[in-house]
Amino acid sequence: MAYQTKFYNKVDLCGINTSKLKTLTAEEMKVLLKAAHDGDEEARSALIDGNLRLVLSIVQRFQSRGENADDLFQVGCIGLIKAVDNFNTELDVKFSTYAVPMIIGEVRRYLRDNNAVRVSRSVRDLAYKALGVRESLSRTMAREPTVDEITASLAKEGFEHTKEEVVSALEAIVEPISLYEPVYTDSSSDSIYVMDQISDTSCSDEVWLENIALKEALKHLTSRERMIITLRFFAGKTQMEIASAIGISQAQVSRLEKGALERIRKEM
C-alpha cells in the first residue's frame, strides 16, 4: 500500500482514514500532556490520536523499503505511545522534538530486526558508531572521510577497531536488494535489472577454452595417470588414499602424478 504525499487525500492505514487525522494546537497539547501525566486515560488517548499525523509523516520516509505500510504505521504508533508516556512536561521542549526521534528509533529497530539478513548486535553497534563519526567528519572536513580517518576517530572515542572490522560492519547493515530490482526503465518499458549487470567470471570464454584444452590434454595420459589426476584434483583424495585405492605405493603415485602434470602442461 503506497502512501499519498498529500495528507488531505484519503489513505486507509490500519482502518484509519488519514485525511481526517486531528491536529492539536500548542495549548491543547500542553493541557493534554499535563492531564495524561496526572493519570487521565482519556487525555492520553487524545494525545495519541492527535499526533498520528506526526507518525504518518515520519513513516513516509521509509516507504521505499518495501515494508507493509500498516506494519510501519503500527510500529511508529508504538514509538509515539512511548513518547507520550515518557515525555517530561517540566522541560521547556516541544513534544514533537522529543517524539520524532522516539518514533524513528522504533521504526529503525523494527526494520533491523525484521531484516532477512541477521546481523549481530555488536556489529550493528559498531556500524552505527562509524556512521555517526562519518557524518560528523563530513561536516567538519567538507568531504567524505576515508575509512582510515573514521577508524582513527573511533579510536579517539575509545572504540578500538581495525579498518577491516569497520568496513565489514558498514557493509553488514547495507539493505540487501533483489536481483530483479530494476535499475533502468526506458520509454518502451524494457527494464534493466540488477542481475543483468552481474558477470560470472567462472563461465568466461577463457575458462571455457581452458576446460576444453584440459579435457584434450587428459586424453593423452595413460588410464592409470588419468585415474590419479582425477582422484587427486577432482575428488580431493590424498596420495596415500590413492595409493591404497589402486594398490601401489605413495612414492609411485607421486612420481606418476608429477609426470602426468608435466605432460598436461606441455599439451595445454
PLY file of the C-alpha trace (Angstrom):
ply
format ascii 1.0
element vertex 268
property float x
property float y
property float z
element edge 267
property int vertex1
property int vertex2
end_header
0.00 0.00 0.00
1.52 3.31 -1.05
1.27 6.48 0.97
-0.14 9.63 -0.56
2.16 12.65 -0.44
-0.74 14.97 0.39
-2.38 14.47 3.74
-5.79 15.60 2.56
-6.01 12.63 0.18
-7.78 9.62 1.64
-5.39 6.84 2.67
-6.54 3.99 4.91
-3.88 2.70 7.29
-4.89 0.18 9.94
-8.51 1.15 9.28
-7.80 4.87 9.84
-8.71 7.48 7.23
-5.55 9.58 7.35
-7.27 12.52 5.65
-9.28 13.02 8.85
-6.42 12.85 11.35
-6.65 15.50 14.06
-4.10 18.22 14.67
-3.72 19.60 18.19
-2.80 23.19 18.94
0.13 24.00 21.21
-2.26 24.92 24.03
-4.24 21.69 23.62
-1.02 19.70 23.68
0.06 21.40 26.91
-3.25 20.74 28.66
-3.50 17.12 27.47
0.11 16.32 28.39
-0.39 17.57 31.93
-3.66 15.66 32.28
-2.16 12.47 30.86
0.74 12.60 33.29
-1.78 13.02 36.08
-3.30 9.68 35.07
-6.12 10.81 32.77
-6.51 7.96 30.25
-8.85 9.94 28.02
-6.25 12.71 27.75
-3.59 10.10 26.90
-5.79 8.66 24.13
-6.49 12.15 22.80
-2.75 12.88 22.70
-2.08 9.71 20.74
-4.93 10.39 18.30
-3.85 14.00 17.91
-0.30 13.04 16.90
-0.98 10.23 14.43
-0.33 12.70 11.62
3.20 13.07 13.00
3.64 9.28 12.84
2.40 9.23 9.25
4.81 11.96 8.15
7.76 10.06 9.67
6.76 6.65 8.35
6.54 8.09 4.83
10.32 8.44 4.86
10.61 4.64 4.93
8.08 3.84 2.21
10.81 2.89 -0.28
11.97 0.00 1.93
9.25 -2.29 0.60
7.73 -2.94 4.04
4.00 -3.23 4.66
2.59 0.26 5.26
0.22 -0.88 8.01
3.06 -2.57 9.88
5.29 0.51 9.75
2.44 2.75 10.88
1.69 0.49 13.86
5.37 0.39 14.82
5.50 4.18 14.56
2.48 4.38 16.88
4.38 2.33 19.45
7.12 4.96 19.37
4.50 7.69 19.76
2.95 5.96 22.79
6.38 5.65 24.40
6.97 9.35 23.77
3.60 10.28 25.34
4.26 8.13 28.41
7.85 9.30 28.96
7.73 12.98 27.98
8.84 15.31 30.77
6.37 18.20 30.89
8.69 20.19 33.17
11.29 20.68 30.45
10.99 23.56 28.01
10.92 21.26 24.97
8.26 20.81 22.31
6.62 17.41 22.35
7.39 16.81 18.66
11.10 17.45 19.30
11.06 14.55 21.76
8.62 12.30 19.87
10.22 12.34 16.43
13.47 10.54 17.45
11.43 8.05 19.50
9.23 7.18 16.52
12.16 7.00 14.08
14.10 4.82 16.52
11.20 2.41 16.87
10.79 2.11 13.09
14.51 1.60 12.52
14.64 -1.04 15.25
11.78 -2.87 13.58
13.47 -2.72 10.17
16.74 -4.03 11.63
15.07 -6.90 13.48
12.86 -7.72 10.50
15.78 -7.86 8.09
16.20 -11.18 6.26
19.94 -10.99 6.94
20.65 -11.26 10.65
23.47 -9.06 11.91
24.87 -9.37 15.43
24.23 -6.56 17.90
27.94 -5.78 18.31
28.41 -5.43 14.55
25.33 -3.19 14.27
26.56 -1.02 17.16
29.96 -0.58 15.50
28.32 0.25 12.17
26.09 2.94 13.68
29.03 4.44 15.61
31.01 4.53 12.36
28.10 6.15 10.51
27.85 8.83 13.20
31.57 9.52 13.02
31.44 9.64 9.21
28.64 12.18 9.29
30.46 14.31 11.85
33.74 14.21 9.89
31.93 15.03 6.64
30.61 18.24 8.18
33.96 19.36 9.59
36.12 18.26 6.64
33.66 19.29 3.88
34.33 15.98 2.13
33.72 12.25 2.55
36.20 10.86 5.13
38.28 7.79 4.37
37.92 4.54 6.29
41.29 5.19 7.93
40.04 8.56 9.19
36.82 7.02 10.51
38.78 4.26 12.27
41.18 6.79 13.82
38.29 8.96 15.02
36.59 5.91 16.58
39.84 5.10 18.39
39.94 8.62 19.85
36.48 7.98 21.30
37.68 4.76 22.90
36.44 2.29 20.28
39.48 0.32 19.17
38.70 -1.49 15.92
40.67 -2.40 12.82
39.98 -0.86 9.44
38.70 -4.24 8.22
36.24 -4.52 11.12
34.82 -1.07 10.39
34.41 -1.85 6.68
32.76 -5.21 7.42
30.35 -3.61 9.91
29.31 -0.89 7.45
28.76 -3.45 4.71
26.76 -5.72 7.05
23.96 -3.18 7.57
23.51 -2.35 3.90
19.98 -3.32 2.91
20.05 -6.32 0.53
18.28 -5.85 -2.80
16.65 -8.33 -5.15
18.42 -9.47 -8.30
15.20 -8.48 -10.07
15.34 -4.87 -8.78
15.04 -2.60 -11.87
17.89 -0.12 -12.25
16.70 1.44 -15.52
13.46 1.50 -17.48
13.12 3.19 -20.85
10.05 4.52 -22.63
9.39 1.14 -24.26
9.03 -0.43 -20.80
12.13 -2.56 -21.26
13.89 -2.72 -17.90
17.45 -3.47 -16.90
17.66 -5.40 -13.66
20.48 -5.82 -11.13
21.12 -9.37 -12.37
21.73 -8.02 -15.90
24.78 -6.15 -14.63
26.37 -9.07 -12.78
29.01 -11.05 -14.62
30.06 -14.64 -13.90
33.83 -14.91 -14.23
33.64 -18.67 -13.70
31.99 -19.03 -17.14
34.11 -16.65 -19.18
35.43 -17.51 -22.64
38.93 -18.00 -21.21
37.73 -20.52 -18.60
35.64 -22.34 -21.22
38.64 -22.67 -23.56
40.89 -23.82 -20.72
38.41 -26.55 -19.81
38.39 -27.80 -23.41
42.19 -27.78 -23.51
42.37 -29.65 -20.19
39.97 -32.35 -21.38
42.03 -32.81 -24.54
45.27 -32.99 -22.53
43.82 -35.68 -20.22
43.16 -37.87 -23.26
46.92 -38.14 -23.81
47.51 -39.71 -20.39
47.52 -43.41 -19.61
44.45 -44.81 -17.85
46.37 -45.02 -14.55
47.66 -41.43 -14.83
44.17 -40.21 -15.70
42.74 -42.00 -12.66
45.39 -40.49 -10.36
44.80 -36.94 -11.66
41.02 -37.36 -11.40
41.16 -38.69 -7.83
43.80 -36.16 -6.75
42.41 -32.93 -8.19
38.73 -33.58 -8.85
37.85 -35.90 -5.96
40.24 -34.27 -3.44
41.99 -37.51 -2.42
45.46 -37.60 -0.84
48.33 -39.51 -2.42
48.13 -42.07 0.40
44.40 -42.62 -0.23
45.03 -43.06 -3.96
47.87 -45.47 -3.32
45.63 -47.60 -1.12
42.80 -47.50 -3.67
44.81 -48.64 -6.70
47.31 -50.86 -4.89
50.63 -49.08 -5.41
52.99 -47.14 -3.11
52.64 -43.47 -2.26
56.03 -42.83 -3.93
54.75 -44.35 -7.17
51.62 -42.20 -7.02
53.77 -39.09 -6.50
56.01 -39.98 -9.46
53.08 -40.74 -11.77
51.27 -37.57 -10.71
54.33 -35.43 -11.38
54.82 -36.94 -14.84
51.14 -36.58 -15.70
51.08 -32.91 -14.69
54.16 -32.21 -16.79
52.53 -33.85 -19.81
49.35 -31.86 -19.28
51.31 -28.57 -19.17
53.00 -29.41 -22.46
49.72 -30.33 -24.12
48.00 -27.15 -22.98
0 1
1 2
2 3
3 4
4 5
5 6
6 7
7 8
8 9
9 10
10 11
11 12
12 13
13 14
14 15
15 16
16 17
17 18
18 19
19 20
20 21
21 22
22 23
23 24
24 25
25 26
26 27
27 28
28 29
29 30
30 31
31 32
32 33
33 34
34 35
35 36
36 37
37 38
38 39
39 40
40 41
41 42
42 43
43 44
44 45
45 46
46 47
47 48
48 49
49 50
50 51
51 52
52 53
53 54
54 55
55 56
56 57
57 58
58 59
59 60
60 61
61 62
62 63
63 64
64 65
65 66
66 67
67 68
68 69
69 70
70 71
71 72
72 73
73 74
74 75
75 76
76 77
77 78
78 79
79 80
80 81
81 82
82 83
83 84
84 85
85 86
86 87
87 88
88 89
89 90
90 91
91 92
92 93
93 94
94 95
95 96
96 97
97 98
98 99
99 100
100 101
101 102
102 103
103 104
104 105
105 106
106 107
107 108
108 109
109 110
110 111
111 112
112 113
113 114
114 115
115 116
116 117
117 118
118 119
119 120
120 121
121 122
122 123
123 124
124 125
125 126
126 127
127 128
128 129
129 130
130 131
131 132
132 133
133 134
134 135
135 136
136 137
137 138
138 139
139 140
140 141
141 142
142 143
143 144
144 145
145 146
146 147
147 148
148 149
149 150
150 151
151 152
152 153
153 154
154 155
155 156
156 157
157 158
158 159
159 160
160 161
161 162
162 163
163 164
164 165
165 166
166 167
167 168
168 169
169 170
170 171
171 172
172 173
173 174
174 175
175 176
176 177
177 178
178 179
179 180
180 181
181 182
182 183
183 184
184 185
185 186
186 187
187 188
188 189
189 190
190 191
191 192
192 193
193 194
194 195
195 196
196 197
197 198
198 199
199 200
200 201
201 202
202 203
203 204
204 205
205 206
206 207
207 208
208 209
209 210
210 211
211 212
212 213
213 214
214 215
215 216
216 217
217 218
218 219
219 220
220 221
221 222
222 223
223 224
224 225
225 226
226 227
227 228
228 229
229 230
230 231
231 232
232 233
233 234
234 235
235 236
236 237
237 238
238 239
239 240
240 241
241 242
242 243
243 244
244 245
245 246
246 247
247 248
248 249
249 250
250 251
251 252
252 253
253 254
254 255
255 256
256 257
257 258
258 259
259 260
260 261
261 262
262 263
263 264
264 265
265 266
266 267
